Amino acid sequence: MAPPTAVPTTPVPRRAPVDPNLDLEAEIRRLKRARNAVILAHYYQDGEIQDLADFVGDSLGLSQQAAKTQADVIAFCGVHFMAETAKILNPTKTVVLPDLDAGCSLADRCPPDAFAAWLAQYPGHEVVSYINCSAAVKALSTIICTSSNAVRVVKSLPKDKPIVFAPDRHLGRWVEQQTGRAMVLWPGFCVVHEQFTARRLLQERAKHPDAEIIAHPECEASVLALADFIGSTTALLDHVTKSPKRAFIVATEMGILHAMRKARPDATLIGAPPDSGCSCAACPYMRLNTLEKLYVALRDLEPRIELPEDVRRRALAPLQRMLALG
């Protein structure tokens, strides 16, 4: 299977300077009204961006919101593959990403040419691609999944059809355990979730013996084996919101702690320490978006996400298959 053509993005023009005395939050709200724009933000964004957004969610929730929005402009505060997904679903709308360099280690580790060559080894396989991949990789897929619905997606496929799963090997392995379906796994991983280790988690549990360990399925199997609850970003938030427990060790990107603290101000929320010498697990790509860059994106309607129409159409079908599952 030939890979889709490379996906270009619009060049970034020279920007007009931003007045340092500007009330950025007020100006973003004003521009949002003037542009008939919607601001979508991932849970891994800084709290000040989450608080300004019209909708905050995980990849599945953001895809669902992007699919049904009536706005003319989508300002996507997340990473590049998320904004691409919004453009795939809304070809006539303007989609802006505050910083085009906000990429994703999973997407970057699965280039479409290499993926197409890898798929050639597995003819007749259904191709399940985690949404954390480029539009060009989505275009090579049978169906897309998120961590929220990966188990449901795999269970929806015919039992007599072999499956390849990309690009996250840890999520793929966890889905294999949940479904009993053996899959061929692309060897990718998230640079944030890969940093959590069983050793550091056990050290943290010793400090907080009454705390529940909750983890995202992008973590290594040894970390997931220690978790009291495993789930997507939204599932982790829902669990903390409803749990009678009063303390949680959270093994995922630290941005979710903002929403958790709003939902459970009475709880002790401890970010699981990564094994990297840093005290917190922050995605460097997510942190590239700032209030100032969001203001400029709405002001200038740049940088825009643009996709070749053949890639967009081919990527749309597997996305629609996912969304049809609910």
C-alpha positions in Angstrom: 0.0 0.0 0.0 1.5 3.3 -1.1 1.7 6.0 1.6 -0.3 9.2 1.1 1.7 12.3 0.0 3.4 14.3 2.8 1.1 16.7 4.6 2.2 20.3 4.2 1.3 23.0 6.6 1.1 26.7 5.9 4.3 28.7 6.3 4.3 30.9 9.4 4.4 34.6 8.4 6.0 37.3 10.4 3.7 38.3 13.2 2.7 41.7 14.4 4.0 42.2 18.0 1.7 41.7 20.9 1.3 44.6 23.3 2.7 43.4 26.7 -0.1 45.4 28.5 -2.9 43.6 26.6 -5.5 41.7 28.7 -5.0 38.4 26.8 -8.0 36.6 28.3 -10.3 39.5 27.5 -8.9 39.8 24.0 -9.2 36.1 23.3 -12.9 36.1 24.4 -13.5 39.2 22.2 -11.8 37.6 19.1 -13.7 34.3 19.7 -17.0 36.1 19.4 -15.8 38.2 16.4 -14.5 35.1 14.6 -17.4 32.8 15.5 -14.7 30.6 16.9 -14.6 27.7 19.3 -11.7 26.9 21.5 -11.0 23.2 22.0 -8.4 22.3 24.6 -6.9 19.0 25.7 -6.6 18.1 29.4 -2.8 18.3 29.0 -2.8 22.0 28.3 -1.9 24.6 30.9 -4.7 25.4 33.3 -5.1 29.0 32.1 -5.9 27.7 28.6 -8.2 25.0 29.9 -10.2 27.6 31.8 -10.7 29.7 28.7 -11.7 26.8 26.4 -15.3 26.1 25.3 -14.6 22.4 25.7 -11.8 20.5 27.5 -11.4 16.8 26.8 -9.4 13.9 25.7 -8.8 12.9 22.1 -12.2 11.2 21.8 -14.2 14.0 23.3 -12.3 16.6 21.3 -12.9 14.6 18.0 -16.6 14.4 18.8 -16.8 18.1 19.5 -14.9 18.9 16.3 -17.3 16.8 14.3 -20.4 18.6 15.5 -19.2 22.2 15.9 -21.1 25.0 14.1 -18.2 27.5 14.6 -16.5 29.0 11.5 -13.1 28.8 13.2 -11.6 26.0 15.4 -8.8 27.1 17.6 -7.2 23.8 18.7 -5.1 24.0 21.9 -3.5 20.6 21.8 -1.0 19.0 19.4 -0.7 18.8 15.7 -2.5 15.5 15.1 -5.5 16.8 17.0 -5.8 19.9 14.9 -5.4 17.7 11.8 -8.2 15.5 13.0 -10.4 18.6 13.3 -9.5 19.6 9.8 -10.2 16.1 8.4 -13.7 16.4 9.9 -14.3 20.0 8.9 -12.6 20.7 5.5 -14.5 24.0 5.0 -13.7 25.5 8.4 -10.5 27.4 9.4 -8.5 25.3 11.9 -5.7 27.1 13.7 -3.1 25.6 16.1 -1.3 28.2 18.3 2.1 26.6 17.7 2.8 24.4 14.7 5.7 22.9 16.5 3.3 21.3 19.0 3.9 17.8 17.8 3.6 14.3 19.4 6.3 11.8 20.0 4.0 8.9 19.1 3.1 10.5 15.7 6.7 11.4 15.0 7.8 7.9 15.6 5.4 6.5 13.0 6.3 8.2 9.7 3.8 7.3 6.9 6.5 5.9 4.5 7.9 3.5 7.1 4.4 2.6 8.3 3.3 1.7 4.7 6.4 -0.5 4.3 5.7 -2.2 7.6 2.1 -2.8 6.7 3.2 -4.5 3.5 4.4 -7.4 5.7 0.9 -8.0 7.0 -1.5 -8.3 4.0 -5.1 -9.0 5.0 -4.8 -7.4 8.4 -7.2 -4.8 9.8 -5.3 -1.7 10.6 -6.2 -0.1 13.9 -4.4 3.2 14.5 -4.4 5.1 17.7 -5.6 8.7 17.0 -2.1 9.9 18.1 -0.8 9.7 14.5 -0.6 11.9 11.4 -3.3 12.3 8.9 -1.2 10.4 6.4 -1.1 7.4 8.8 -4.8 7.6 9.4 -5.3 7.4 5.7 -3.6 4.0 5.7 -5.8 2.7 8.5 -9.0 0.6 8.7 -10.3 2.4 11.8 -9.0 4.9 14.3 -9.3 4.5 18.1 -8.5 6.5 21.2 -7.6 5.2 24.6 -11.2 5.8 25.6 -12.6 3.4 23.0 -9.7 1.2 21.9 -11.1 -1.9 23.5 -14.5 -1.3 21.9 -13.0 -0.6 18.5 -10.9 -3.9 18.5 -13.9 -5.9 19.7 -16.0 -4.5 16.8 -13.7 -6.1 14.2 -14.4 -9.6 12.8 -12.8 -12.3 15.0 -11.4 -14.1 12.0 -9.4 -11.0 10.8 -5.9 -10.5 12.0 -5.1 -7.0 13.4 -2.1 -4.6 13.4 -2.1 -1.9 16.0 -0.1 1.4 15.8 1.6 3.4 17.0 1.6 2.8 20.8 2.9 -0.6 21.8 1.9 -0.2 25.5 -1.7 0.7 24.7 -1.8 -2.1 22.2 -0.5 -4.6 24.7 -3.1 -3.5 27.3 -5.9 -3.8 24.6 -4.7 -7.3 23.8 -5.2 -8.2 27.5 -8.6 -6.7 27.7 -9.9 -8.2 24.5 -8.0 -11.5 24.1 -7.1 -10.5 20.6 -3.5 -11.0 19.6 -2.3 -8.1 17.5 0.9 -7.1 15.7 2.2 -4.0 17.5 4.1 -1.1 16.0 7.0 -0.4 18.4 6.0 3.2 19.4 5.6 4.9 22.7 4.8 8.2 24.4 7.9 10.1 25.8 5.9 11.2 28.8 4.2 7.9 29.8 7.4 5.9 29.0 9.1 7.8 31.9 6.9 6.2 34.6 8.5 3.2 36.2 7.4 0.5 38.7 10.4 1.4 40.9 9.4 5.1 41.3 5.8 4.2 41.7 6.5 1.8 44.5 8.6 4.5 46.2 5.6 6.9 45.9 3.2 4.3 47.3 5.5 3.8 50.3 5.1 7.6 51.0 1.4 7.5 50.5 0.1 4.0 51.5 -3.5 5.1 51.5 -3.4 6.5 48.0 -4.9 4.8 44.9 -2.6 4.4 41.9 -4.4 5.3 38.7 -2.6 5.1 35.3 -3.1 5.7 31.6 -2.8 2.6 29.4 0.1 4.3 27.5 2.3 3.3 30.5 4.5 0.3 30.6 3.0 -3.1 31.6 5.0 -3.1 34.9 3.4 0.3 35.8 -0.1 -0.9 34.9 0.4 -4.0 37.0 0.6 -1.7 40.1 -2.4 0.4 39.2 -5.7 0.2 41.1 -7.4 1.7 38.1 -6.4 2.0 34.4 -8.2 4.3 32.0 -8.1 7.1 29.4 -7.6 10.7 30.5 -11.3 11.2 30.9 -11.8 7.9 32.6 -9.1 8.8 35.1 -10.8 12.1 35.8 -14.2 10.4 36.2 -12.7 7.9 38.5 -11.2 10.5 40.8 -14.5 12.5 40.7 -16.6 9.5 41.8 -14.2 7.6 44.0 -14.6 7.6 47.8 -10.8 7.6 48.1 -9.2 10.8 49.3 -5.7 10.4 47.8 -4.5 9.4 44.3 -1.2 8.9 42.6 -1.8 9.8 39.0 0.4 8.2 36.3 -0.3 10.3 33.3 0.6 13.8 32.0 0.4 16.4 34.8 -2.0 18.7 33.0 -5.0 16.5 34.0 -4.3 17.5 37.7 -5.9 20.9 37.0 -9.3 19.4 36.1 -9.0 16.8 38.9 -8.3 19.5 41.5 -11.4 21.4 40.3 -13.5 18.3 40.6 -12.1 17.1 43.9 -10.7 20.0 45.9 -10.9 17.8 49.0 -8.6 15.1 47.6 -4.8 14.8 47.7 -3.6 14.5 44.1 0.0 13.4 43.6 1.6 13.3 40.1 3.5 10.1 39.7 7.2 11.1 39.4 8.9 10.3 36.1 12.2 8.5 36.0 14.0 11.4 34.3 15.3 13.5 37.1 12.3 15.9 36.8 9.7 16.3 39.5 6.8 16.3 37.1 5.6 14.6 33.9 4.8 17.4 31.5 4.5 17.0 27.7 6.9 19.5 26.2 4.8 19.7 23.0 1.6 20.5 24.8 3.3 23.3 26.7 4.3 25.1 23.5 0.8 26.5 23.3 0.4 29.7 25.4 -2.3 32.4 25.9 -0.3 34.8 23.8 0.0 32.3 20.9 -3.7 31.5 21.2 -4.5 35.3 21.0 -2.3 35.6 17.9 -3.8 32.6 16.2 -7.3 34.1 16.6 -6.1 37.5 15.6 -4.3 36.5 12.5 -6.1 33.1 11.8 -2.7 31.6 11.5 -1.0 29.2 11.6 -3.6 27.2 9.8 -3.8 23.5 9.3 -4.2 22.5 5.7 -4.3 19.0 4.2 -4.2 17.6 0.7 -7.7 16.6 -0.2 -6.8 13.0 -1.2 -5.2 12.5 2.2 -8.1 14.1 4.0 -10.7 11.9 2.3 -8.7 8.7 2.9 -8.2 9.7 6.6 -11.9 10.6 7.0 -13.3 7.1 6.5 -11.5 5.4 9.4 -12.3 8.4 11.6 -16.0 8.2 10.8 -15.9 4.4 11.5 -14.6 5.2 15.0 -17.1 8.0 15.6 -20.0 5.7 14.5 -19.2 3.4 17.4 -20.1 6.2 19.8 
